[in-house]
Amino acid sequence: MPSLRELQTGFAEAVFSDGQPSPDFLAWCAGPKTEAGIAAYRRGVRANLAGAVRASYPVIERIVGTDFLEATIRRYVPDHPSSRGDLNDYGHDFADFLATFEPASGLPYLPDVARMEWRVQQVYGMADAPEQDLSMLTETTPDHWGDLHFRLDTAHALLKSDWPLARIWEVNQPAYQGDFEVDFDVAQTVLIHRRPEGTAVEALTPAETAFLFALADDEPLEAAVARASIKTGFDLAATLQRCLGNGLLRQAYLP
């Protein structure tokens, strides 16, 4: 008598294999319609997984077209079975698959676009941050502001890329109106941030990138400014105003 683990493993292999189920597994399953039942289940599982991937990557679909994306997903799904019950978690490594998928090699920016889209989905589903509390800014004398730390909104992500991700995102939004020119020689780091009006994808300057990564690493304001000041064009007042105004900085505190 096979163990439960052997039955589960045999069933999973039968569902995700393009060939016939193993003879051992068929021998464990009584009934003349076992193979037909597995085939039907395989079609349903793969269709659900394919739908989950397609729903997570609408910008990829707009870039490559529905037919190309569906053909790509058909190659992806059989070798990437779901390991969780929540379909929202499926497709997390689609970017890595695209990086090695030869038919997509002519679009070298595609994996980073997928990484961006996955982070957009994750940020959208993150828990709400606590109410913004920056009272410590007013309670701390200016000569000690450098010691302040900042907690960032939990619903955000930072992504470095060799490609103009913010521009690619912008021109591939359904409501976008304007020219579609994209300068692919521009590298960008993007801030992905959920706000009341929706999830925003914005390009950061190198100085802003250094500043926010430092704050995210829980460095004090003085150290974050030092890291950002190495880059050209850093404007602390403008950066703080922007990050306070859009709600990215949620709390100022002294350890």
FITI-186464 format. One line per 10 residues: number of its first residue (from 1); for each residue x, y, z of N, C-alpha, C. Coordinates in nm, 2 decimals. Layout:
NUM) X Y Z X Y Z X Y Z ~ ...
% end
This chain:
1) 0.08 -0.12 0.00 0.00 0.00 0.00 0.09 0.13 0.00 ~ 0.07 0.22 -0.10 0.15 0.34 -0.10 0.12 0.43 0.02 ~ 0.22 0.51 0.05 0.20 0.61 0.16 0.13 0.73 0.10 ~ 0.08 0.81 0.19 0.01 0.93 0.14 0.11 1.02 0.06 ~ 0.24 1.03 0.10 0.33 1.11 0.03 0.36 1.06 -0.11 ~ 0.36 0.92 -0.12 0.38 0.86 -0.25 0.26 0.89 -0.34 ~ 0.14 0.88 -0.29 0.03 0.91 -0.37 0.03 1.06 -0.41 ~ 0.06 1.15 -0.32 0.06 1.29 -0.35 0.17 1.32 -0.46 ~ 0.28 1.26 -0.44 0.39 1.29 -0.54 0.36 1.23 -0.67 ~ 0.30 1.11 -0.68 0.26 1.05 -0.80 0.15 1.13 -0.87
11) 0.06 1.18 -0.80 -0.05 1.26 -0.86 0.01 1.39 -0.91 ~ 0.09 1.46 -0.84 0.15 1.58 -0.89 0.23 1.56 -1.01 ~ 0.31 1.45 -1.02 0.39 1.42 -1.14 0.29 1.39 -1.26 ~ 0.18 1.32 -1.23 0.09 1.29 -1.34 0.02 1.42 -1.39 ~ -0.01 1.51 -1.30 -0.07 1.63 -1.35 0.02 1.72 -1.43 ~ 0.15 1.73 -1.38 0.24 1.82 -1.45 0.33 1.76 -1.55 ~ 0.32 1.63 -1.57 0.40 1.56 -1.67 0.33 1.57 -1.81 ~ 0.40 1.59 -1.91 0.34 1.59 -2.05 0.32 1.44 -2.10 ~ 0.38 1.35 -2.03 0.37 1.21 -2.07 0.26 1.14 -2.00 ~ 0.27 1.01 -2.00 0.17 0.93 -1.93 0.21 0.92 -1.78
21) 0.10 0.91 -1.70 0.13 0.88 -1.56 0.21 0.76 -1.54 ~ 0.29 0.75 -1.43 0.38 0.63 -1.41 0.29 0.51 -1.39 ~ 0.34 0.39 -1.43 0.27 0.27 -1.41 0.23 0.24 -1.27 ~ 0.33 0.28 -1.18 0.30 0.25 -1.04 0.18 0.33 -0.99 ~ 0.17 0.46 -1.03 0.06 0.54 -0.99 -0.07 0.49 -1.05 ~ -0.07 0.45 -1.17 -0.19 0.40 -1.23 -0.23 0.27 -1.16 ~ -0.14 0.19 -1.12 -0.17 0.07 -1.05 -0.24 0.10 -0.91 ~ -0.20 0.21 -0.85 -0.26 0.24 -0.72 -0.40 0.30 -0.74 ~ -0.43 0.35 -0.86 -0.56 0.41 -0.88 -0.66 0.31 -0.95 ~ -0.76 0.27 -0.89 -0.85 0.17 -0.95 -0.95 0.24 -1.04
31) -0.99 0.17 -1.15 -1.09 0.22 -1.24 -1.03 0.25 -1.38 ~ -1.11 0.22 -1.48 -1.07 0.23 -1.62 -1.05 0.38 -1.67 ~ -1.11 0.47 -1.60 -1.11 0.61 -1.65 -1.00 0.70 -1.57 ~ -0.91 0.63 -1.51 -0.81 0.71 -1.43 -0.73 0.81 -1.52 ~ -0.68 0.76 -1.63 -0.60 0.85 -1.72 -0.68 0.97 -1.77 ~ -0.81 0.94 -1.81 -0.90 1.05 -1.86 -0.92 1.15 -1.75 ~ -0.94 1.10 -1.63 -0.97 1.19 -1.52 -0.85 1.28 -1.49 ~ -0.73 1.22 -1.50 -0.60 1.29 -1.47 -0.59 1.40 -1.58 ~ -0.61 1.36 -1.70 -0.60 1.45 -1.82 -0.69 1.57 -1.80 ~ -0.81 1.55 -1.76 -0.91 1.66 -1.73 -0.86 1.75 -1.62
41) -0.81 1.69 -1.51 -0.76 1.76 -1.40 -0.64 1.85 -1.44 ~ -0.55 1.78 -1.52 -0.44 1.85 -1.57 -0.47 1.98 -1.65 ~ -0.57 1.97 -1.74 -0.62 2.08 -1.82 -0.67 2.19 -1.72 ~ -0.75 2.16 -1.62 -0.80 2.26 -1.53 -0.70 2.33 -1.45 ~ -0.60 2.25 -1.40 -0.50 2.31 -1.31 -0.41 2.40 -1.40 ~ -0.37 2.36 -1.51 -0.29 2.44 -1.60 -0.36 2.57 -1.64 ~ -0.49 2.56 -1.67 -0.56 2.67 -1.71 -0.57 2.78 -1.60 ~ -0.59 2.73 -1.47 -0.59 2.82 -1.36 -0.46 2.88 -1.33 ~ -0.35 2.81 -1.35 -0.22 2.87 -1.32 -0.19 2.97 -1.44 ~ -0.22 2.93 -1.56 -0.20 3.02 -1.67 -0.27 3.15 -1.65
51) -0.40 3.14 -1.60 -0.48 3.26 -1.58 -0.42 3.35 -1.47 ~ -0.36 3.29 -1.37 -0.30 3.36 -1.26 -0.17 3.44 -1.31 ~ -0.09 3.38 -1.40 0.02 3.44 -1.45 -0.02 3.56 -1.54 ~ -0.11 3.54 -1.63 -0.16 3.64 -1.72 -0.21 3.76 -1.64 ~ -0.29 3.73 -1.53 -0.34 3.84 -1.45 -0.24 3.93 -1.38 ~ -0.12 3.87 -1.36 -0.01 3.94 -1.29 0.07 4.02 -1.38 ~ 0.07 4.00 -1.51 0.16 4.07 -1.60 0.09 4.13 -1.72 ~ 0.00 4.23 -1.69 -0.07 4.30 -1.80 0.02 4.38 -1.89 ~ 0.13 4.44 -1.83 0.22 4.52 -1.91 0.30 4.43 -2.01 ~ 0.34 4.31 -1.96 0.41 4.22 -2.04 0.32 4.18 -2.16
61) 0.19 4.16 -2.13 0.09 4.12 -2.24 0.08 4.23 -2.34 ~ 0.08 4.36 -2.30 0.06 4.47 -2.39 0.19 4.48 -2.48 ~ 0.30 4.44 -2.42 0.43 4.46 -2.50 0.44 4.34 -2.60 ~ 0.42 4.22 -2.56 0.44 4.11 -2.65 0.32 4.06 -2.72 ~ 0.20 4.10 -2.68 0.07 4.05 -2.74 0.02 3.93 -2.67 ~ -0.11 3.91 -2.68 -0.17 3.79 -2.61 -0.12 3.66 -2.66 ~ -0.11 3.64 -2.79 -0.07 3.51 -2.84 0.07 3.47 -2.79 ~ 0.16 3.57 -2.79 0.30 3.54 -2.75 0.30 3.50 -2.60 ~ 0.23 3.58 -2.52 0.23 3.56 -2.38 0.17 3.42 -2.35 ~ 0.06 3.39 -2.41 0.00 3.26 -2.38 0.09 3.14 -2.42
71) 0.16 3.16 -2.53 0.26 3.05 -2.57 0.37 3.04 -2.47 ~ 0.41 3.16 -2.42 0.52 3.16 -2.32 0.47 3.09 -2.19 ~ 0.35 3.12 -2.15 0.29 3.06 -2.03 0.28 2.91 -2.04 ~ 0.24 2.87 -2.16 0.23 2.72 -2.18 0.37 2.65 -2.16 ~ 0.47 2.72 -2.19 0.61 2.66 -2.16 0.65 2.68 -2.02 ~ 0.60 2.78 -1.95 0.63 2.80 -1.81 0.56 2.71 -1.71 ~ 0.43 2.69 -1.73 0.35 2.63 -1.63 0.39 2.48 -1.60 ~ 0.42 2.40 -1.70 0.45 2.26 -1.67 0.57 2.24 -1.58 ~ 0.67 2.33 -1.59 0.79 2.31 -1.52 0.79 2.39 -1.39 ~ 0.68 2.46 -1.36 0.67 2.54 -1.24 0.54 2.52 -1.17
81) 0.53 2.40 -1.11 0.40 2.37 -1.03 0.39 2.47 -0.91 ~ 0.26 2.49 -0.88 0.24 2.58 -0.76 0.27 2.51 -0.64 ~ 0.34 2.58 -0.55 0.38 2.52 -0.42 0.29 2.58 -0.30 ~ 0.19 2.66 -0.34 0.10 2.72 -0.24 -0.04 2.72 -0.28 ~ -0.13 2.73 -0.19 -0.27 2.72 -0.22 -0.33 2.85 -0.28 ~ -0.26 2.96 -0.26 -0.30 3.09 -0.30 -0.25 3.12 -0.44 ~ -0.34 3.14 -0.54 -0.30 3.16 -0.67 -0.23 3.30 -0.69 ~ -0.26 3.39 -0.59 -0.19 3.52 -0.60 -0.04 3.51 -0.58 ~ 0.01 3.40 -0.52 0.15 3.38 -0.50 0.21 3.31 -0.62 ~ 0.14 3.27 -0.72 0.19 3.20 -0.83 0.25 3.29 -0.94
91) 0.36 3.26 -0.99 0.42 3.33 -1.10 0.54 3.42 -1.05 ~ 0.58 3.40 -0.92 0.68 3.49 -0.87 0.82 3.48 -0.94 ~ 0.84 3.37 -1.00 0.97 3.35 -1.07 0.96 3.36 -1.23 ~ 0.85 3.42 -1.27 0.83 3.43 -1.42 0.93 3.52 -1.48 ~ 0.98 3.62 -1.41 1.09 3.70 -1.46 1.22 3.62 -1.49 ~ 1.25 3.53 -1.40 1.37 3.45 -1.42 1.35 3.35 -1.53 ~ 1.23 3.31 -1.55 1.20 3.22 -1.67 1.22 3.30 -1.80 ~ 1.17 3.42 -1.80 1.18 3.51 -1.92 1.33 3.53 -1.96 ~ 1.41 3.54 -1.85 1.55 3.57 -1.88 1.62 3.46 -1.95 ~ 1.57 3.34 -1.95 1.63 3.23 -2.01 1.55 3.17 -2.13
101) 1.43 3.24 -2.16 1.34 3.20 -2.26 1.39 3.25 -2.39 ~ 1.44 3.17 -2.48 1.51 3.21 -2.60 1.42 3.30 -2.69 ~ 1.29 3.26 -2.71 1.20 3.34 -2.80 1.19 3.49 -2.75 ~ 1.21 3.51 -2.62 1.20 3.65 -2.57 1.34 3.72 -2.56 ~ 1.44 3.66 -2.61 1.57 3.72 -2.60 1.59 3.85 -2.68 ~ 1.50 3.88 -2.77 1.51 4.00 -2.85 1.46 4.12 -2.77 ~ 1.40 4.09 -2.65 1.34 4.20 -2.56 1.41 4.18 -2.43 ~ 1.54 4.22 -2.42 1.62 4.20 -2.30 1.57 4.27 -2.17 ~ 1.48 4.37 -2.19 1.42 4.44 -2.07 1.31 4.37 -2.01 ~ 1.25 4.27 -2.08 1.13 4.20 -2.04 1.14 4.14 -1.90
111) 1.25 4.08 -1.86 1.25 4.02 -1.72 1.24 4.13 -1.62 ~ 1.30 4.25 -1.64 1.29 4.35 -1.53 1.15 4.41 -1.53 ~ 1.08 4.41 -1.65 0.94 4.46 -1.65 0.86 4.36 -1.57 ~ 0.89 4.23 -1.58 0.81 4.13 -1.50 0.84 4.15 -1.35 ~ 0.97 4.18 -1.32 1.00 4.20 -1.18 0.93 4.32 -1.12 ~ 0.92 4.42 -1.20 0.84 4.54 -1.16 0.69 4.50 -1.14 ~ 0.64 4.43 -1.24 0.49 4.40 -1.23 0.46 4.31 -1.11 ~ 0.56 4.22 -1.08 0.53 4.13 -0.96 0.54 4.22 -0.83 ~ 0.63 4.31 -0.82 0.63 4.40 -0.71 0.51 4.49 -0.70 ~ 0.46 4.53 -0.81 0.34 4.61 -0.81 0.22 4.53 -0.75
121) 0.21 4.40 -0.78 0.11 4.32 -0.73 0.13 4.30 -0.58 ~ 0.26 4.27 -0.54 0.28 4.25 -0.40 0.26 4.37 -0.31 ~ 0.30 4.49 -0.36 0.27 4.61 -0.29 0.12 4.64 -0.28 ~ 0.05 4.61 -0.38 -0.10 4.63 -0.37 -0.16 4.55 -0.26 ~ -0.11 4.43 -0.23 -0.17 4.35 -0.13 -0.11 4.36 0.01 ~ -0.02 4.45 0.03 0.05 4.46 0.16 -0.05 4.53 0.26 ~ -0.02 4.50 0.39 -0.10 4.56 0.49 -0.08 4.71 0.50 ~ -0.19 4.78 0.55 -0.18 4.92 0.56 -0.08 4.96 0.67 ~ -0.01 5.07 0.64 0.09 5.12 0.74 0.01 5.19 0.85 ~ 0.08 5.21 0.97 0.02 5.29 1.07 0.00 5.43 1.03
131) -0.08 5.51 1.10 -0.10 5.65 1.07 0.03 5.72 1.07 ~ 0.04 5.82 0.98 0.16 5.90 0.97 0.18 5.98 1.10 ~ 0.30 5.96 1.16 0.34 6.03 1.28 0.48 6.09 1.27 ~ 0.48 6.22 1.25 0.61 6.28 1.23 0.64 6.39 1.34 ~ 0.57 6.37 1.45 0.58 6.46 1.56 0.72 6.47 1.61 ~ 0.80 6.37 1.60 0.94 6.37 1.65 1.02 6.48 1.57 ~ 0.98 6.51 1.45 1.05 6.61 1.38 1.04 6.75 1.45 ~ 0.92 6.78 1.50 0.90 6.91 1.56 0.95 6.90 1.71 ~ 0.96 6.79 1.77 1.00 6.77 1.90 1.15 6.77 1.92 ~ 1.22 6.75 1.80 1.37 6.74 1.80 1.43 6.86 1.75
141) 1.53 6.91 1.82 1.59 7.04 1.77 1.67 7.01 1.65 ~ 1.68 7.11 1.56 1.74 7.09 1.43 1.88 7.03 1.44 ~ 1.96 7.06 1.54 2.10 7.01 1.55 2.10 6.86 1.58 ~ 1.98 6.80 1.61 1.98 6.66 1.63 1.89 6.58 1.53 ~ 1.85 6.65 1.43 1.78 6.59 1.32 1.86 6.47 1.25 ~ 1.99 6.49 1.25 2.07 6.39 1.18 2.06 6.25 1.25 ~ 2.02 6.25 1.38 2.00 6.13 1.46 1.87 6.06 1.43 ~ 1.78 6.13 1.37 1.65 6.07 1.34 1.65 5.95 1.25 ~ 1.56 5.86 1.27 1.54 5.75 1.18 1.40 5.76 1.13 ~ 1.37 5.70 1.01 1.24 5.71 0.95 1.19 5.57 0.91
151) 1.07 5.54 0.95 1.00 5.42 0.91 0.93 5.45 0.78 ~ 0.95 5.36 0.68 0.89 5.38 0.55 0.75 5.31 0.54 ~ 0.67 5.35 0.46 0.54 5.28 0.43 0.57 5.14 0.40 ~ 0.50 5.05 0.46 0.52 4.91 0.43 0.48 4.87 0.28 ~ 0.39 4.95 0.23 0.34 4.92 0.09 0.42 4.99 -0.01 ~ 0.55 4.95 -0.02 0.64 5.01 -0.12 0.74 4.91 -0.15 ~ 0.81 4.93 -0.27 0.92 4.85 -0.31 1.02 4.94 -0.39 ~ 1.14 4.91 -0.38 1.25 4.98 -0.47 1.31 4.88 -0.56 ~ 1.32 4.91 -0.69 1.38 4.82 -0.78 1.47 4.89 -0.87 ~ 1.60 4.84 -0.87 1.70 4.90 -0.96 1.70 4.82 -1.09
161) 1.72 4.89 -1.20 1.72 4.83 -1.33 1.81 4.90 -1.43 ~ 1.86 4.83 -1.53 1.93 4.89 -1.64 1.84 4.95 -1.75 ~ 1.71 4.94 -1.72 1.61 4.98 -1.82 1.52 5.09 -1.77 ~ 1.46 5.17 -1.86 1.37 5.28 -1.82 1.23 5.22 -1.77 ~ 1.22 5.16 -1.66 1.10 5.09 -1.62 0.98 5.18 -1.60 ~ 1.01 5.30 -1.54 0.90 5.39 -1.51 0.83 5.43 -1.65 ~ 0.92 5.46 -1.75 0.86 5.50 -1.88 0.79 5.39 -1.94 ~ 0.85 5.27 -1.94 0.78 5.15 -1.99 0.64 5.13 -1.93 ~ 0.64 5.14 -1.80 0.51 5.13 -1.72 0.41 5.24 -1.77 ~ 0.46 5.36 -1.78 0.37 5.47 -1.81 0.31 5.45 -1.95
171) 0.38 5.42 -2.05 0.33 5.41 -2.19 0.24 5.29 -2.21 ~ 0.25 5.19 -2.11 0.17 5.07 -2.13 0.05 5.07 -2.04 ~ 0.01 5.18 -1.98 -0.11 5.19 -1.90 -0.23 5.21 -1.99 ~ -0.34 5.14 -1.97 -0.46 5.15 -2.06 -0.51 5.29 -2.09 ~ -0.50 5.38 -1.99 -0.55 5.52 -2.01 -0.44 5.61 -2.06 ~ -0.32 5.56 -2.09 -0.22 5.65 -2.13 -0.25 5.72 -2.27 ~ -0.22 5.85 -2.28 -0.24 5.92 -2.40 -0.11 6.01 -2.42 ~ -0.05 6.00 -2.54 0.07 6.07 -2.56 0.16 5.99 -2.65 ~ 0.29 6.04 -2.67 0.38 5.96 -2.75 0.43 5.84 -2.68 ~ 0.47 5.74 -2.76 0.52 5.62 -2.70 0.67 5.60 -2.72
181) 0.74 5.70 -2.73 0.88 5.69 -2.74 0.94 5.66 -2.61 ~ 1.03 5.56 -2.61 1.10 5.51 -2.49 1.25 5.51 -2.52 ~ 1.33 5.57 -2.44 1.48 5.57 -2.46 1.53 5.45 -2.38 ~ 1.57 5.35 -2.45 1.61 5.23 -2.38 1.76 5.23 -2.33 ~ 1.82 5.34 -2.35 1.96 5.36 -2.30 1.96 5.42 -2.16 ~ 1.84 5.45 -2.11 1.83 5.51 -1.97 1.80 5.40 -1.87 ~ 1.89 5.40 -1.77 1.87 5.31 -1.66 1.79 5.38 -1.55 ~ 1.70 5.31 -1.48 1.62 5.37 -1.38 1.61 5.28 -1.26 ~ 1.60 5.34 -1.14 1.55 5.28 -1.02 1.41 5.33 -1.00 ~ 1.32 5.24 -0.97 1.18 5.29 -0.95 1.13 5.27 -0.81
191) 1.05 5.36 -0.77 0.97 5.35 -0.64 0.83 5.30 -0.68 ~ 0.79 5.19 -0.62 0.66 5.14 -0.64 0.59 5.16 -0.50 ~ 0.48 5.24 -0.51 0.42 5.28 -0.38 0.27 5.29 -0.39 ~ 0.20 5.22 -0.30 0.06 5.22 -0.30 0.01 5.35 -0.23 ~ -0.08 5.41 -0.30 -0.14 5.54 -0.25 -0.29 5.53 -0.26 ~ -0.36 5.62 -0.20 -0.51 5.62 -0.20 -0.56 5.62 -0.35 ~ -0.49 5.69 -0.44 -0.54 5.69 -0.58 -0.49 5.58 -0.66 ~ -0.41 5.49 -0.60 -0.36 5.37 -0.68 -0.22 5.35 -0.66 ~ -0.16 5.25 -0.71 -0.02 5.22 -0.70 0.06 5.29 -0.80 ~ 0.16 5.37 -0.76 0.24 5.45 -0.84 0.37 5.39 -0.87
201) 0.42 5.41 -0.99 0.56 5.36 -1.03 0.63 5.49 -1.08 ~ 0.73 5.53 -1.00 0.80 5.65 -1.03 0.95 5.63 -1.04 ~ 1.01 5.70 -1.13 1.16 5.70 -1.14 1.22 5.78 -1.03 ~ 1.33 5.73 -0.98 1.41 5.80 -0.88 1.55 5.84 -0.94 ~ 1.60 5.96 -0.89 1.73 6.00 -0.93 1.83 5.91 -0.85 ~ 1.96 5.90 -0.90 2.06 5.82 -0.82 2.07 5.87 -0.68 ~ 2.06 6.00 -0.65 2.07 6.05 -0.52 1.95 6.01 -0.43 ~ 1.83 6.02 -0.49 1.71 5.98 -0.42 1.71 5.83 -0.39 ~ 1.77 5.75 -0.48 1.78 5.61 -0.47 1.87 5.58 -0.35 ~ 1.99 5.64 -0.34 2.08 5.62 -0.23 2.02 5.66 -0.10
211) 1.94 5.77 -0.10 1.88 5.82 0.02 1.77 5.72 0.08 ~ 1.69 5.67 -0.01 1.58 5.59 0.03 1.63 5.45 0.07 ~ 1.73 5.40 0.00 1.79 5.27 0.04 1.85 5.28 0.18 ~ 1.91 5.39 0.21 1.97 5.41 0.34 1.87 5.42 0.45 ~ 1.76 5.49 0.43 1.65 5.49 0.52 1.59 5.35 0.54 ~ 1.57 5.28 0.43 1.51 5.15 0.44 1.60 5.05 0.52 ~ 1.74 5.08 0.51 1.83 5.00 0.59 1.84 5.05 0.74 ~ 1.75 5.14 0.78 1.74 5.19 0.91 1.86 5.27 0.95 ~ 1.92 5.34 0.85 2.03 5.43 0.89 1.97 5.57 0.93 ~ 2.04 5.64 1.01 1.99 5.77 1.05 1.99 5.87 0.94
221) 1.92 5.98 0.96 1.91 6.08 0.85 2.05 6.13 0.81 ~ 2.14 6.15 0.90 2.27 6.20 0.87 2.34 6.11 0.78 ~ 2.34 5.98 0.80 2.41 5.88 0.72 2.34 5.87 0.58 ~ 2.20 5.88 0.58 2.13 5.87 0.45 2.17 5.99 0.36 ~ 2.18 6.11 0.43 2.22 6.23 0.35 2.36 6.21 0.30 ~ 2.45 6.16 0.38 2.59 6.14 0.33 2.59 6.05 0.21 ~ 2.52 5.94 0.21 2.51 5.85 0.10 2.46 5.91 -0.02 ~ 2.35 5.99 0.00 2.29 6.06 -0.12 2.38 6.17 -0.17 ~ 2.45 6.24 -0.09 2.53 6.35 -0.13 2.65 6.31 -0.22 ~ 2.68 6.19 -0.22 2.79 6.14 -0.31 2.74 6.15 -0.45
231) 2.61 6.14 -0.47 2.56 6.15 -0.61 2.53 6.30 -0.64 ~ 2.53 6.33 -0.76 2.51 6.48 -0.80 2.36 6.52 -0.79 ~ 2.34 6.64 -0.76 2.21 6.70 -0.76 2.11 6.66 -0.65 ~ 2.17 6.62 -0.53 2.08 6.59 -0.42 2.02 6.71 -0.35 ~ 1.89 6.72 -0.34 1.82 6.83 -0.27 1.74 6.77 -0.16 ~ 1.80 6.78 -0.04 1.74 6.72 0.08 1.60 6.77 0.11 ~ 1.58 6.90 0.10 1.45 6.96 0.13 1.34 6.91 0.03 ~ 1.38 6.91 -0.10 1.28 6.87 -0.20 1.25 6.72 -0.18 ~ 1.35 6.64 -0.15 1.33 6.50 -0.14 1.24 6.47 -0.02 ~ 1.27 6.54 0.09 1.19 6.52 0.21 1.04 6.56 0.19
241) 1.03 6.67 0.12 0.89 6.72 0.09 0.82 6.62 0.01 ~ 0.88 6.57 -0.09 0.82 6.47 -0.18 0.78 6.34 -0.10 ~ 0.87 6.29 -0.02 0.84 6.17 0.05 0.75 6.18 0.17 ~ 0.74 6.30 0.22 0.64 6.33 0.33 0.51 6.35 0.26 ~ 0.50 6.42 0.15 0.38 6.45 0.09 0.31 6.33 0.03 ~ 0.38 6.24 -0.02 0.32 6.12 -0.08 0.30 6.00 0.02 ~ 0.34 6.03 0.15 0.31 5.93 0.25 0.41 5.82 0.26 ~ 0.52 5.83 0.19 0.62 5.72 0.20 0.69 5.72 0.34 ~ 0.72 5.84 0.39 0.78 5.84 0.53 0.66 5.85 0.63 ~ 0.66 5.74 0.71 0.54 5.73 0.80 0.57 5.77 0.94
251) 0.69 5.75 0.98 0.72 5.79 1.12 0.87 5.83 1.14 ~ 0.89 5.93 1.22 1.02 5.97 1.26 1.04 5.93 1.40 ~ 1.16 5.88 1.43 1.18 5.83 1.57 1.33 5.83 1.60 ~ 1.36 5.83 1.73 1.50 5.82 1.78 1.51 5.68 1.84 ~ 1.61 5.60 1.81 1.62 5.46 1.86 1.63 5.47 2.01
% end
